[in-house]
Amino acid sequence: MTVNRIVRIIAGFFILLSLALAHFSGQIDLSHVSWLWFTAFVGANLFQSGFTTFCPMDIILRKLGVPETGGACKL
């Protein structure tokens, strides 16, 4: 597993965990349609992409011609 994949897994997990903690402590209500569902989608996508390497944003950016690597931090 690469650093990039582990970072995606951890970031997605923390997003989902923070939403769950806020929901179960009564601070937010996820039963109503809100922008928090978008946050949950982003967190779930980050988490799954760390395991499956499938990320829709990667595909979109590649089709737009954005290079995968570059800059001063080439490994």
C-alpha positions in Angstrom: 0.0 0.0 0.0 1.3 3.5 -0.9 1.3 6.6 1.3 -1.3 8.2 -1.0 -3.7 5.3 -0.5 -3.2 5.3 3.3 -3.8 9.0 3.4 -7.1 8.6 1.5 -8.2 5.8 3.9 -7.4 7.8 7.0 -8.9 11.1 5.7 -12.1 9.3 4.6 -12.3 7.5 8.0 -11.9 10.8 9.9 -14.6 12.6 7.9 -17.0 9.8 8.4 -16.1 9.4 12.1 -16.6 13.2 12.8 -20.0 13.1 11.1 -21.0 10.0 13.1 -19.8 11.5 16.4 -21.7 14.8 15.7 -24.8 12.9 14.7 -24.9 10.5 17.7 -24.1 13.3 20.2 -27.1 15.2 18.9 -25.3 18.1 17.4 -26.4 17.5 13.8 -29.5 15.7 12.3 -28.6 13.6 9.3 -32.2 12.6 8.8 -32.9 15.8 6.9 -31.5 16.6 3.5 -28.5 18.8 4.0 -24.9 19.5 2.8 -23.7 17.1 5.4 -24.7 14.2 3.0 -22.3 15.7 0.5 -19.6 15.6 3.2 -20.5 11.9 3.9 -20.3 11.1 0.2 -16.8 12.7 0.0 -15.6 10.8 3.1 -17.0 7.5 1.9 -15.4 8.0 -1.6 -12.0 8.8 0.0 -12.3 5.7 2.2 -13.2 3.3 -0.5 -10.7 4.8 -3.0 -7.9 4.0 -0.6 -8.8 0.3 -0.9 -10.0 0.0 -4.5 -8.0 2.8 -6.2 -11.2 3.8 -8.0 -11.7 7.6 -7.7 -14.1 9.5 -10.0 -12.1 12.7 -9.5 -8.9 11.0 -10.7 -10.7 10.0 -13.9 -12.1 13.5 -14.4 -8.7 15.2 -13.9 -6.9 12.8 -16.2 -9.5 13.5 -18.9 -8.9 17.2 -18.5 -5.2 16.6 -19.1 -3.9 17.2 -15.6 -0.5 15.3 -15.1 -0.5 12.6 -12.4 3.0 13.5 -11.1 5.3 16.5 -11.5 6.9 19.3 -9.7 9.9 19.1 -7.4 8.6 16.1 -5.5 9.0 13.4 -8.0 9.6 10.0 -6.4 
